[in-house]
């Protein structure tokens, strides 16, 4: 069919996880943000799902404001892939996480294409270690060295803490959730104005712009994945309730399934976007891919970020003690579950904080300063 193979069951994706509770918790947080989200997308001219893709690829606003465009051009000219690679590599060295990446395994593939943005992939070139990454981006692309670059480099660092001899789960983390948690944490530095100001030498105005752009990009990602999870939950319900199942005799999804997809995505974007049939059709197959582990990782990275800031302040990335903690977390995540590791972090005031589905709402609220 157009949609590929039968979707992965949520029960198979993360056994024992309450997918419905996670969906409700994050959706509740996003519902509280509806007015601010509407203002944010209007501010950069996002009106359709196609605009979402364009914004996430280039980070530029779509309104054509000349003064804003000049500020964006100035800030984005500093976000080069090479600059981000160097700064994240130096961060890991300073924190004692990784002394040095092998430069032969950081591949820059500059294309002749004109569109902005970057595609990247962390690769296991020497299992069990994920110690290679490929960056594809147009020559001279503005803003190519964004948080996505940092995200993939964090995968490399995480892979270096895998046990040499262990099960598959131990080598790559019990699930991809652990790996993605560390990647989202490092990516979130691009929402940290102090990081942008001190590391990139951006002006205060440029730092504010890139931080707000990063936060909006994060929220657009989060809403898309919540929409995907809602669709997967509805798909499982429809498999049980639709007479004859969810497929037509020709192997395509039934119209009810397509309608459920539109409804789930529309709800995730608070009904603020135009969703054309062409836009949706181009994304159907993506929404059959796992969403749950990414959403858990997103919340877990915020839990970890809050913890680091509580202990060492907004500039935790300058403190080697934070590096010692992160090394311990990465080692533990290869052999323990995410809730066990994060809930077991030593609290500076002697009490403990627990990470589980019930506090996802508050974590997402804090993420967007609601």
Number of C-alpha atoms within 10 A of each C-alpha: 11 11 17 12 9 9 15 13 16 20 11 10 17 17 10 9 17 13 23 12 13 23 21 17 19 25 22 16 19 25 14 13 17 16 11 13 20 17 11 15 21 15 12 20 17 22 16 16 20 16 18 19 16 18 23 18 17 18 24 21 20 17 13 11 10 9 8 15 15 11 14 20 14 16 23 23 15 19 21 18 24 13 16 22 18 12 15 21 20 15 20 20 16 16 21 17 23 19 13 12 17 9 9 8 15 17 13 14 14 14 13 10 10 11 15 20 21 21 14 18 16 20 18 16 12 9 14 20 21 24 23 24 22 18 20 17 24 18 15 14 22 26 25 29 23 26 24 24 27 26 24 27 30 26 26 25 25 30 26 20 24 25 18 12 9 13 14 14 15 20 23 26 27 19 20 15 24 27 24 25 30 26 26 26 22 24 24 24 23 22 23 19 23 19 21 22 16 13 14 16 14 21 15 13 13 21 23 19 19 24 21 18 22 22 18 21 20 21 18 20 16 23 22 21 23 27 25 24 27 25 23 26 17 15 21 15 12 16 14 11 11 14 9 10 12 21 18 12 9 8 12 14 16 15 12 14 19 16 11 17 24 20 16 22 25 19 18 25 23 17 13 18 20 15 17 12 10 9 14 16 14 11 12 17 14 13 20 20 16 20 22 23 20 20 24 23 22 25 27 26 25 20 25 19 19 17 19 21 14 13 14 15 13 17 15 19 20 15 14 17 16 18 22 13 15 19 19 14 22 23 19 20 30 26 19 17 15 24 15 14 19 22 15 14 16 13 13 10 7 6 7 12 13 15 19 17 20 14 15 27 21 16 22 24 16 14 20 17 8 12
